[in-house]
């Protein structure tokens, strides 16, 4: 099954990277498949933006895997993401941990460019 493409076109400082990271996480964590990230391709227009996106994705996965031992604002972000995925925040924690491990063990398959 092919999923549709999401295209964001906005000016600098408008939150594109935030939205891209959030949508990537939603797709990546929508199943228990720890290798789901291998089926996602994120493309930006500069190497700098791609590097920033990879850093943010890793940071967010680390944060999510630490739930609930995180700051209140981050806890709310995790709970909101879990609600959007219709899963328990603890399940989100497990999926984030598995995805992070998968990415770190198969970094070449982490397709953000």
C-alpha distances in whole Angstrom, upper triangle without the diagonal:
4,6,10,13,16,19,22,26,29,32,33,34,32,29,26,26,27,24,21,22,22,18,18,19,17,14,16,17,15,15,17,16,18,17,14,16,15,11,13,15,18,20,24,27,29,30,32,29,26,29,30,26,26,29,28,25,27,30,27,26,29,31,28,29,32,32,34,37,36,38,37,35,33,33,32,29,28,28,27,24,24,24,21,19,21,22,26,27,28,25,24,27,25,22,23,26,23,21,24,26,22,23,26,26,23,25,24,20,20,19,21,23
4,7,9,12,16,19,22,25,29,30,31,29,27,23,23,24,21,19,20,20,16,16,18,16,13,15,17,15,16,19,17,19,17,14,15,14,10,11,13,15,17,21,23,26,27,29,26,23,26,27,23,24,27,26,23,25,28,26,25,29,30,27,29,32,32,34,37,35,37,37,34,32,32,31,28,27,28,26,23,24,24,21,19,22,23,27,28,29,26,24,27,26,22,23,26,24,21,24,25,22,22,26,26,23,23,22,19,19,17,19,20
4,7,9,13,16,19,22,26,27,28,25,23,20,20,21,18,16,17,17,13,13,15,13,10,13,15,13,14,18,16,18,17,13,14,14,10,10,11,13,16,19,22,24,25,27,24,21,24,25,21,21,25,23,21,23,26,23,23,26,27,25,26,30,29,32,34,33,34,33,31,29,29,28,25,24,25,23,20,21,21,18,16,19,21,24,25,27,24,22,25,24,21,21,24,23,20,22,24,22,21,25,25,23,23,22,19,18,16,17,19
4,7,10,13,16,19,23,25,25,23,21,18,19,20,16,14,17,16,12,13,16,14,12,15,17,15,17,21,20,21,19,16,16,16,13,11,12,13,14,17,20,23,24,26,22,21,24,24,21,22,25,23,21,24,26,24,24,28,28,26,28,31,31,33,35,33,34,34,31,29,30,28,25,25,26,23,20,22,22,18,18,21,23,26,27,29,26,24,26,27,23,23,26,25,22,24,27,24,23,27,28,25,24,24,20,19,17,17,19
4,6,10,13,16,20,21,22,20,19,15,16,17,14,12,15,15,11,12,15,14,12,15,17,16,19,22,21,22,20,16,15,16,13,10,10,10,11,13,16,19,21,22,19,18,21,21,18,19,22,21,19,22,24,22,23,26,27,25,27,30,30,32,34,32,33,33,30,28,29,28,24,24,26,23,20,22,23,19,19,22,24,27,27,29,27,24,27,27,23,23,26,25,22,23,26,24,22,25,27,24,23,22,19,18,15,15,16
4,7,10,13,17,18,19,16,15,12,13,14,11,9,12,12,9,10,14,13,11,14,17,16,19,22,21,22,21,17,16,17,14,11,11,10,11,12,15,18,20,20,17,16,19,19,16,18,21,19,17,21,22,20,21,25,25,24,26,29,28,30,32,30,30,30,27,25,27,25,22,22,24,21,18,21,21,17,18,21,23,26,25,28,26,23,25,26,23,22,25,25,21,23,26,24,22,25,27,24,23,23,20,18,15,14,15
4,7,10,13,15,17,14,13,10,12,14,11,9,13,14,11,12,16,15,15,17,20,20,22,26,25,25,23,20,18,19,17,14,12,10,10,10,12,15,18,19,15,15,19,18,15,18,21,19,18,22,23,21,23,26,26,25,28,30,30,32,34,31,31,31,28,26,28,27,23,24,26,23,20,23,24,20,21,24,26,29,28,31,29,26,28,29,26,24,28,27,24,25,28,26,24,27,29,26,24,24,21,19,16,14,15
4,6,10,12,13,11,10,7,9,11,9,8,12,13,11,13,16,16,16,18,21,21,24,27,26,26,25,22,20,21,19,16,14,11,11,10,11,14,17,17,14,14,18,16,14,17,19,17,17,21,22,20,22,25,25,25,28,30,29,31,33,30,29,29,25,24,27,25,21,23,25,22,20,23,23,20,21,25,27,29,28,30,29,26,28,29,26,24,28,28,24,25,28,27,24,27,29,27,25,25,23,20,18,15,15
4,7,10,12,10,11,8,11,13,11,11,15,16,15,16,19,20,20,22,24,25,28,31,30,30,28,25,23,24,23,19,17,14,12,11,11,14,17,17,14,16,19,17,16,19,21,19,20,24,24,23,25,28,28,28,31,32,32,34,35,32,32,31,27,27,29,27,24,26,28,25,23,26,27,23,25,28,30,32,31,34,33,29,31,33,30,28,31,31,28,28,31,30,27,30,32,30,27,27,26,23,20,17,17
4,7,9,6,8,7,10,12,11,12,15,16,16,18,20,21,21,23,25,26,29,32,32,31,30,27,25,27,25,21,19,16,15,12,12,15,18,17,14,16,19,17,16,20,21,19,20,24,24,23,25,28,27,27,31,32,32,33,34,31,30,30,26,25,28,26,23,25,27,24,23,27,27,24,26,29,31,33,31,34,33,29,31,33,30,28,31,32,29,29,32,31,28,31,33,31,29,29,27,24,22,19,18
4,6,6,9,8,11,13,13,14,17,18,18,20,22,23,24,26,28,29,32,35,34,33,32,30,27,29,28,24,22,18,16,13,13,14,17,16,13,16,19,17,17,20,21,19,21,24,24,23,26,29,28,29,32,33,33,34,35,32,30,30,26,26,29,27,24,27,29,26,25,29,29,26,28,32,33,35,33,36,35,32,33,35,33,30,33,34,31,30,33,33,30,32,35,33,30,30,29,26,24,20,19
4,6,8,8,10,12,13,14,16,18,18,20,22,23,24,25,27,29,32,34,34,32,32,29,26,28,28,24,22,18,16,13,12,13,15,13,11,15,16,14,14,18,18,17,19,22,22,22,25,26,26,27,30,31,31,33,33,29,28,28,25,24,28,26,23,26,28,26,25,29,29,27,29,32,33,34,32,35,34,31,31,34,32,29,31,33,29,28,32,31,28,30,33,31,28,28,28,25,23,19,18
4,6,8,9,10,12,13,15,16,18,19,21,22,24,25,26,28,31,33,33,32,31,29,26,28,28,24,23,19,18,15,15,15,17,15,12,15,17,14,14,18,17,15,18,21,20,19,23,24,23,25,28,28,28,30,30,26,25,25,21,21,24,23,20,23,26,23,23,26,27,25,27,30,31,32,30,32,32,29,29,32,30,27,30,31,28,27,31,31,28,29,32,31,28,29,28,25,23,20,20
4,6,9,9,10,12,14,14,16,18,19,20,22,23,25,26,29,32,32,31,30,28,25,28,27,23,22,18,17,15,15,16,19,17,14,16,18,15,15,19,19,16,18,21,20,19,23,25,23,24,27,28,28,29,30,26,25,24,20,21,24,22,19,22,24,21,21,24,25,22,25,28,29,30,28,31,31,27,28,31,29,26,29,31,28,27,31,31,28,29,33,31,29,29,28,25,23,20,20
4,6,5,6,9,10,11,12,14,15,17,19,20,21,22,26,28,28,27,27,25,22,25,24,20,19,16,16,13,15,16,18,16,12,14,16,13,12,16,16,13,15,18,17,16,19,21,20,20,24,25,24,26,26,23,22,21,18,17,20,19,16,18,21,18,17,21,22,19,21,24,26,27,25,27,27,24,25,27,25,22,25,27,24,23,27,27,24,26,29,28,25,27,26,22,21,17,18
4,5,5,6,9,10,11,12,14,15,16,18,20,21,24,27,26,25,25,22,20,22,21,17,16,12,12,10,12,13,15,14,10,12,14,12,10,14,15,12,14,17,17,16,18,21,20,21,24,25,25,27,28,25,24,24,20,19,22,21,17,19,22,19,17,21,22,19,21,24,25,27,25,28,27,23,25,27,24,22,25,26,22,22,26,25,22,24,28,26,23,24,23,19,18,14,15
4,5,5,6,8,10,10,12,14,15,16,18,20,23,25,24,23,22,20,17,20,19,16,14,11,11,9,12,12,13,12,8,9,11,8,7,10,11,9,10,13,13,13,15,18,17,18,21,22,23,25,25,22,22,22,19,17,20,19,16,18,20,18,16,20,21,19,20,24,24,26,23,26,25,21,22,24,22,19,22,23,20,19,22,22,19,21,24,23,20,21,20,16,15,12,13
4,6,5,6,9,10,11,12,14,15,16,18,21,23,23,22,22,20,18,21,20,17,16,13,14,13,15,16,17,15,11,13,14,11,9,12,12,9,10,13,12,11,14,16,15,15,19,20,20,22,22,19,19,19,15,14,17,16,12,14,17,15,13,17,18,16,18,21,22,23,20,23,23,19,20,22,20,17,20,22,19,18,22,22,19,21,25,24,21,23,22,18,17,14,16
4,5,5,6,8,10,10,12,14,15,16,20,22,22,22,22,19,17,20,19,15,15,12,13,13,15,17,18,17,13,14,16,13,10,13,14,11,11,15,15,13,15,18,17,17,20,22,21,23,24,21,21,21,17,16,18,17,13,15,17,14,12,16,17,14,16,19,20,22,20,23,22,18,20,22,20,18,21,22,19,19,23,22,20,23,25,24,22,23,21,18,17,14,16
4,5,5,6,9,10,11,12,14,15,18,21,20,19,19,16,14,16,15,12,11,8,10,10,13,14,15,15,11,11,13,11,8,11,13,10,10,13,14,12,14,17,17,17,19,22,22,24,25,22,23,23,19,18,20,19,15,16,19,16,14,17,18,15,16,20,21,23,21,23,22,18,20,22,19,17,20,20,17,17,21,20,17,20,23,21,19,20,18,15,13,11,13
4,6,5,6,9,10,10,12,14,17,19,18,17,17,15,12,15,15,12,12,9,12,12,15,16,16,15,12,11,12,10,7,9,10,7,6,10,10,8,10,13,13,13,16,18,18,20,22,19,19,20,17,15,17,16,13,13,16,14,12,15,17,15,15,19,19,20,18,20,19,16,17,18,16,13,16,17,14,14,18,17,15,17,20,19,17,18,17,13,13,11,13
4,5,5,6,9,10,10,12,15,17,18,17,18,15,13,17,16,13,14,12,14,15,18,19,19,19,15,15,16,14,10,12,13,10,9,12,12,9,11,14,13,12,15,17,17,19,20,18,18,18,15,13,15,14,10,11,13,11,8,12,13,11,12,15,16,17,15,18,17,13,15,17,15,13,16,17,14,15,19,18,17,19,22,21,19,21,19,16,16,14,17
4,5,5,6,8,10,10,14,17,17,17,16,13,12,15,14,11,12,10,13,14,18,19,20,19,16,15,17,15,12,13,15,12,10,14,15,12,13,17,16,15,17,20,19,22,23,21,22,22,19,17,18,17,13,13,15,13,10,13,14,11,11,15,16,18,17,20,18,15,17,18,15,14,18,18,15,16,19,18,17,20,22,21,19,21,18,15,14,13,16
4,5,5,6,8,10,13,15,14,14,13,10,8,12,11,8,9,8,11,13,17,18,18,18,15,13,15,14,10,11,13,11,8,11,13,11,11,15,15,14,16,19,19,21,23,21,22,23,20,17,19,18,15,14,17,15,12,14,16,13,12,16,17,19,17,19,17,14,16,17,14,12,15,15,12,13,16,15,13,16,19,17,16,17,14,11,11,10,13
4,5,5,6,8,11,13,13,12,13,10,9,13,13,10,12,11,15,16,20,21,20,20,17,15,16,15,11,11,13,11,8,10,11,8,8,12,12,10,12,15,15,18,20,18,19,20,17,14,15,15,12,11,13,12,9,11,13,11,10,14,14,15,14,15,14,10,12,13,10,9,12,13,10,11,14,14,12,15,18,17,16,18,16,13,13,13,16
4,6,5,6,9,12,13,13,14,11,11,14,13,11,13,13,16,18,22,23,23,23,20,18,19,18,15,15,17,14,11,14,15,12,11,15,15,12,14,17,16,19,21,20,21,20,18,16,16,15,12,11,13,11,7,9,11,8,7,11,11,14,13,15,13,10,13,14,11,11,14,14,12,14,17,16,15,19,21,20,19,21,18,15,16,15,19
4,6,5,8,11,11,12,11,8,8,11,9,8,11,11,15,17,21,22,22,23,20,18,19,19,15,15,17,15,12,15,17,14,13,17,17,15,16,20,19,22,24,23,24,24,22,19,20,19,16,15,16,15,11,12,14,11,9,13,13,16,16,17,15,12,15,15,12,12,15,14,11,14,17,15,14,18,19,18,18,19,15,13,13,14,17
4,6,7,9,8,8,8,5,5,9,9,8,11,12,15,18,22,22,22,22,19,17,18,18,14,13,15,14,10,12,14,12,10,14,15,13,14,17,17,20,22,21,23,23,22,19,19,19,16,14,16,16,12,12,15,13,11,14,14,16,15,16,13,11,13,13,9,9,12,11,8,10,13,11,11,14,16,14,15,16,13,11,12,13,16
4,5,7,8,8,10,8,9,12,12,11,15,15,19,21,25,26,25,25,22,20,21,20,17,16,17,15,12,13,15,12,10,13,14,11,12,15,15,17,20,19,21,21,20,17,16,17,14,12,13,13,10,9,12,11,8,11,10,12,11,12,10,7,10,10,6,7,10,9,8,10,13,12,12,16,17,17,17,19,16,14,16,16,20
4,7,8,10,11,9,10,13,12,12,15,16,20,22,26,27,27,27,24,22,23,23,19,19,20,18,15,17,18,15,13,17,17,14,15,18,17,19,22,22,24,23,22,19,18,18,16,13,14,14,10,9,11,10,6,9,9,12,12,14,11,9,12,12,9,10,13,12,11,14,16,15,16,19,20,19,20,21,18,17,17,18,22
4,5,8,10,8,10,13,12,13,17,18,22,25,28,30,29,29,27,24,25,25,21,20,22,20,17,18,20,17,15,18,18,15,15,19,18,20,23,23,25,25,25,21,21,21,19,16,16,17,13,12,14,13,9,11,10,13,14,14,10,10,12,11,8,10,13,11,10,14,15,14,15,18,19,18,19,21,18,17,18,20,23
4,6,9,8,11,13,14,15,19,20,24,27,30,31,30,30,28,25,26,26,22,21,22,21,18,18,20,17,14,17,18,15,14,17,17,19,22,22,25,26,25,22,21,22,20,16,17,18,15,13,16,15,12,13,11,13,13,13,9,9,11,9,6,9,11,8,9,12,13,12,14,17,17,17,19,21,18,17,19,21,25
4,5,5,9,10,11,13,16,18,22,25,29,29,28,29,27,24,24,25,21,19,21,21,17,17,20,18,15,17,19,16,15,19,19,22,24,24,27,28,27,24,23,24,22,19,20,21,17,16,19,18,14,16,14,16,17,16,12,12,13,11,8,10,11,8,8,12,12,10,12,15,15,14,16,18,14,15,16,19,22
4,6,7,9,11,12,16,17,21,24,27,28,26,26,25,22,22,22,19,17,19,18,15,14,17,16,12,14,17,14,13,17,18,21,22,22,25,27,26,22,22,23,21,18,20,21,17,16,19,19,16,18,16,17,16,15,13,12,12,10,7,8,9,5,5,8,8,6,9,11,11,11,13,15,12,12,15,17,21
4,5,6,8,10,13,15,19,22,25,25,24,25,23,20,20,21,18,16,18,18,15,15,18,17,14,16,19,17,16,20,21,24,25,25,28,29,28,24,25,26,23,20,23,23,19,19,22,20,17,20,18,20,20,19,16,15,16,13,10,11,12,8,7,10,9,6,8,11,10,9,11,12,9,10,12,15,18
4,5,6,7,11,13,17,20,23,24,23,24,22,19,20,21,17,16,18,18,14,15,18,16,14,17,19,17,16,20,21,24,25,25,27,28,27,23,24,24,21,19,21,21,17,17,19,18,15,17,17,19,19,19,16,14,15,14,10,11,13,10,8,11,12,9,10,13,13,12,13,14,10,10,11,14,17
4,5,5,8,10,14,17,20,21,19,20,18,15,16,17,14,12,15,15,11,12,15,14,12,15,17,16,16,20,21,24,25,24,26,27,26,22,23,24,20,19,21,21,17,18,20,18,16,19,18,20,20,20,17,15,16,15,11,11,13,11,7,9,11,8,7,11,12,10,10,11,8,7,8,10,14
4,6,8,11,14,17,20,21,19,21,20,16,17,19,16,14,17,17,14,15,18,18,15,18,21,19,19,23,24,27,28,28,30,31,29,26,27,28,24,22,25,24,21,21,24,22,19,22,22,24,23,23,20,18,19,18,15,14,16,13,10,12,13,9,8,12,12,9,10,9,6,6,7,10,13
4,7,10,13,17,20,21,20,22,20,17,19,20,17,15,19,19,15,17,20,19,17,20,22,21,21,25,25,28,30,29,31,32,30,27,27,28,24,23,25,24,20,21,23,20,18,21,21,24,23,24,21,19,21,19,16,16,18,15,12,15,16,12,12,15,15,13,13,13,9,9,8,11,14
4,7,10,13,17,18,18,19,17,14,16,17,13,13,16,16,13,15,18,17,16,19,21,19,20,24,24,27,29,27,29,30,27,24,25,26,22,21,23,22,18,19,22,19,17,21,21,23,23,24,21,18,20,20,16,15,18,16,12,14,16,13,12,15,16,14,13,13,9,8,7,8,11
4,6,10,13,15,14,16,14,11,14,15,12,12,16,16,13,15,18,18,17,20,22,21,22,26,27,29,31,29,30,31,28,26,27,27,23,23,25,24,20,22,24,21,20,24,24,26,25,26,24,21,23,23,19,18,20,19,15,16,18,16,13,16,18,15,13,12,10,8,5,6,8
4,7,10,12,12,14,11,8,11,12,9,10,13,13,11,14,17,16,16,19,21,20,22,25,26,28,29,27,28,29,26,24,26,25,22,22,24,23,19,22,24,21,20,24,24,26,25,27,25,21,23,23,20,18,21,20,16,17,19,17,14,17,19,16,14,14,12,9,6,5,6
4,7,9,10,12,9,7,11,12,10,11,14,15,14,16,19,19,19,22,23,23,25,28,29,31,32,30,31,31,28,26,28,28,24,25,27,25,22,25,27,24,23,27,28,30,28,30,28,25,26,27,23,22,24,23,19,20,22,20,17,20,21,19,16,15,14,12,8,6,5
4,6,8,9,6,6,10,10,9,11,14,14,14,17,18,19,20,23,24,24,26,28,29,32,32,30,30,31,28,26,28,28,24,25,28,26,23,26,28,25,25,29,29,31,30,31,30,26,27,28,25,23,25,25,22,21,24,22,19,21,23,21,18,17,16,14,11,8,6
4,7,9,7,8,11,12,12,14,16,17,17,20,21,22,23,26,27,27,29,32,33,35,35,33,33,34,30,28,31,31,27,28,31,29,27,30,31,28,29,32,33,35,33,35,34,30,31,32,29,27,29,29,25,25,27,26,22,24,26,24,21,19,19,17,14,11,8
4,5,5,6,9,10,11,13,14,15,17,19,20,21,23,25,26,27,29,31,32,35,35,32,32,33,30,28,31,31,27,28,32,30,27,31,32,30,30,34,34,36,34,35,34,30,31,32,29,27,28,28,25,24,26,25,21,23,25,23,19,18,19,16,14,11,8
4,5,5,6,9,10,11,12,14,15,17,18,20,21,23,24,26,27,29,31,33,33,30,31,33,30,28,31,31,27,28,31,30,27,30,33,30,30,34,34,35,33,34,33,29,29,30,28,25,26,27,23,22,24,23,19,20,22,20,16,15,17,14,12,9,7
4,5,5,6,9,10,11,12,14,16,16,18,20,21,22,24,26,27,29,32,31,28,28,30,27,25,28,29,25,26,30,29,26,29,32,29,30,33,33,34,32,33,32,29,29,30,28,24,26,27,23,21,24,23,20,20,23,21,18,17,19,16,14,11,9
4,5,5,6,9,10,10,12,14,15,16,18,20,21,22,24,26,27,30,29,26,27,28,25,23,26,26,23,24,27,25,23,26,28,26,26,30,30,31,29,31,30,26,26,28,25,22,24,25,21,20,23,22,19,20,23,21,17,18,18,15,13,9,8
4,5,5,6,9,10,11,12,14,15,17,18,20,21,23,25,26,29,29,26,27,28,25,23,26,26,23,23,26,25,22,25,28,25,25,29,29,30,28,29,28,25,25,26,23,20,22,22,19,17,20,19,15,17,19,17,14,14,14,11,9,6,5
4,5,5,6,9,10,11,12,14,16,17,18,20,21,23,25,28,27,25,25,27,25,22,25,26,23,23,27,26,23,26,28,26,26,30,29,30,28,29,28,24,24,25,23,20,21,22,18,16,19,18,14,15,18,17,13,13,15,11,11,8,8
4,5,5,6,9,10,10,12,14,15,16,18,20,21,23,25,25,22,22,24,21,19,22,23,20,20,24,23,21,24,26,24,25,28,28,29,26,27,27,23,23,24,22,19,20,22,18,16,19,19,16,16,20,19,15,16,17,13,13,10,10
4,5,5,6,9,10,10,12,14,15,16,18,20,21,24,24,21,22,23,20,18,21,21,18,18,22,21,18,21,23,21,21,25,25,26,23,25,24,20,20,22,19,16,18,19,16,14,18,17,14,15,18,17,14,15,15,11,11,7,9
4,5,5,6,9,10,11,12,14,15,17,19,20,23,23,21,22,24,22,19,21,22,19,19,22,22,19,21,24,22,22,25,24,25,23,24,23,19,19,20,18,15,16,17,13,11,14,14,10,11,15,14,10,12,12,8,9,7,9
4,6,5,6,9,10,11,12,14,16,17,19,22,21,19,20,22,20,17,20,21,18,18,22,21,19,21,24,23,23,26,25,25,22,23,23,19,19,20,18,15,16,17,14,12,15,15,12,12,16,16,12,15,15,12,13,10,12
4,5,5,6,9,10,10,12,14,15,17,19,19,16,17,19,16,14,17,17,14,15,18,18,16,18,21,20,20,23,22,23,20,21,21,17,17,19,17,13,15,17,14,12,15,16,13,14,18,17,15,17,17,13,14,11,14
4,5,5,6,9,10,10,12,14,16,18,19,17,18,19,17,14,16,17,14,13,17,17,14,16,19,18,17,21,20,20,18,19,18,15,14,16,14,10,12,14,11,9,13,13,10,12,15,15,12,15,14,10,12,10,13
4,6,5,6,9,10,11,13,15,18,17,16,17,20,18,15,17,18,15,14,18,19,16,17,21,20,19,22,21,21,18,18,18,15,14,15,13,10,10,12,10,7,10,11,9,9,13,13,11,14,14,11,13,12,15
4,6,5,6,9,10,11,13,16,15,13,14,16,15,12,14,16,13,13,17,17,15,17,20,20,19,22,21,21,17,18,18,15,13,15,15,11,12,14,12,10,13,14,12,12,16,17,15,18,18,14,16,15,17
4,5,5,6,9,10,11,14,14,11,13,15,13,9,11,13,10,9,13,14,11,13,16,16,16,19,17,17,14,15,15,12,11,13,12,9,11,13,11,10,13,15,13,14,17,18,16,19,18,15,17,15,18
4,5,5,6,9,10,13,14,12,15,16,15,12,13,15,12,10,14,15,12,13,16,16,15,18,16,16,13,13,13,10,9,10,9,5,7,9,8,6,10,11,10,11,14,15,14,17,16,13,16,15,19
4,6,5,6,9,12,11,10,13,16,15,11,13,15,13,11,15,17,14,15,19,19,18,21,18,17,14,14,14,12,9,11,11,7,7,11,10,7,10,13,12,11,15,16,15,19,18,16,18,18,21
4,6,5,7,9,9,7,10,12,11,8,9,12,10,9,12,14,12,13,17,17,17,19,17,16,12,13,14,11,9,12,12,9,9,13,12,10,13,16,15,15,18,20,19,22,21,18,21,20,23
4,5,5,8,9,8,11,12,12,8,8,11,9,6,10,12,10,10,14,14,14,16,13,12,9,9,10,7,5,9,9,6,8,11,11,10,13,15,15,15,18,20,19,22,21,18,20,20,23
4,6,9,9,10,13,15,15,11,11,14,13,10,12,15,13,12,16,17,16,17,14,13,10,9,10,8,4,7,8,5,5,9,10,8,10,13,14,14,16,18,18,22,21,18,21,21,24
4,6,6,6,10,12,13,10,10,13,13,10,13,15,14,14,17,19,18,19,16,14,11,10,12,10,7,9,11,9,8,12,13,12,13,16,17,17,19,21,21,25,24,21,24,24,27
3,5,6,9,10,12,9,7,10,10,8,9,13,12,11,14,16,16,17,14,11,8,7,10,9,6,9,11,10,10,14,15,14,16,19,19,19,22,24,24,27,26,23,26,25,29
4,6,8,9,11,9,6,10,11,9,9,13,13,12,15,18,17,18,15,12,8,8,12,11,9,12,14,13,13,17,18,17,19,22,22,22,25,27,27,30,29,26,29,28,31
4,7,9,12,10,8,12,13,11,13,16,16,16,18,21,21,21,18,15,12,11,15,14,11,14,16,14,14,18,19,17,19,22,22,22,25,27,26,30,29,27,29,29,32
4,7,8,6,6,10,10,10,12,14,15,15,18,19,20,21,19,16,12,13,16,14,12,15,17,14,15,18,19,17,19,22,22,22,25,27,26,29,29,26,28,27,30
4,6,5,6,9,10,11,12,14,15,16,18,20,21,22,20,18,15,16,19,16,15,18,20,17,18,22,22,20,23,25,24,25,28,29,28,31,31,28,29,28,31
4,5,5,6,9,10,10,12,14,15,16,18,20,20,19,17,14,16,18,16,15,19,20,18,20,23,23,22,25,27,26,27,30,31,30,33,33,29,31,29,32
4,5,5,6,9,10,11,12,14,15,17,19,20,19,17,14,17,19,16,16,20,20,18,20,23,22,21,24,26,25,26,29,30,29,32,31,27,29,27,29
4,5,5,6,9,10,11,12,14,15,17,18,17,16,12,14,16,13,13,16,17,14,16,19,18,17,21,23,22,22,26,27,25,28,27,24,25,24,27
4,5,5,6,9,10,10,12,14,15,16,15,13,9,11,14,12,11,15,16,14,16,19,19,18,21,23,23,24,27,28,27,30,29,26,27,26,29
4,5,5,6,9,10,10,12,14,15,14,13,10,13,15,13,13,17,17,16,18,21,20,20,23,25,24,26,29,30,29,31,30,27,28,26,29
4,6,5,6,9,10,11,12,14,14,13,10,13,15,11,12,16,15,13,16,19,18,18,21,22,21,23,26,27,25,28,27,23,24,23,26
4,5,5,6,9,10,11,12,11,10,7,10,11,8,9,12,12,10,13,16,15,15,18,20,19,21,24,24,24,27,25,22,23,22,26
4,5,5,6,9,10,10,9,8,6,9,11,9,10,13,14,13,16,18,18,18,21,23,23,24,27,27,27,30,28,25,26,25,29
4,5,5,6,9,10,10,10,9,12,13,11,13,16,15,14,18,20,19,20,23,24,23,25,28,28,27,30,28,25,25,24,27
4,5,5,6,9,9,10,8,12,11,8,11,14,12,11,15,16,15,16,20,20,20,22,25,25,24,26,24,21,22,21,24
4,5,5,6,5,6,5,9,8,6,9,11,11,11,14,15,15,17,19,20,20,23,25,25,25,27,25,22,23,23,27
4,5,5,6,7,8,11,11,10,13,15,14,15,18,19,18,20,23,23,24,26,28,28,28,30,28,25,26,26,29
4,5,8,10,11,14,13,11,14,16,14,15,18,19,18,20,23,23,23,25,27,27,27,29,26,23,24,23,26
4,6,9,10,12,10,9,12,14,11,13,16,16,15,18,20,20,20,23,25,25,25,27,24,22,22,22,26
4,7,9,12,10,10,13,14,13,15,18,18,18,20,23,22,23,26,28,27,28,30,27,25,26,26,29
4,6,8,6,7,10,11,10,12,15,15,16,18,20,20,22,24,25,26,26,29,26,24,25,26,29
4,5,5,6,9,10,11,12,14,16,16,18,20,21,22,24,26,27,27,30,28,26,27,28,31
4,5,5,6,9,10,10,12,14,15,16,18,20,21,22,24,25,25,28,26,24,26,26,29
4,5,5,6,9,10,11,13,14,15,17,18,20,21,23,24,25,28,26,24,26,27,30
4,5,5,6,9,10,11,12,14,15,16,18,20,21,22,23,26,24,22,24,25,29
4,5,5,6,8,10,10,12,14,15,16,18,20,21,21,24,22,20,22,22,26
4,6,5,6,9,10,11,12,14,15,16,18,20,20,23,22,20,22,22,26
4,5,5,6,9,10,11,12,14,15,17,18,19,22,21,19,22,23,26
4,5,5,6,8,10,10,12,14,15,16,17,20,18,16,19,20,23
4,5,5,6,8,10,10,12,14,15,15,18,17,14,17,18,21
4,6,5,6,9,10,11,12,14,15,18,17,15,18,19,23
4,5,5,6,9,10,11,12,14,17,15,14,17,19,22
4,5,5,6,9,10,10,11,14,12,11,14,15,19
4,5,5,6,9,10,10,13,12,10,14,15,18
4,5,5,6,8,10,13,13,12,15,17,20
4,6,5,6,8,11,9,9,13,15,18
4,5,5,5,8,7,6,10,12,15
4,6,5,9,10,9,12,14,17
4,6,9,9,10,14,16,18
4,6,6,7,10,13,16
4,5,5,9,10,13
4,5,7,10,11
4,6,9,11
4,6,9
4,6
4
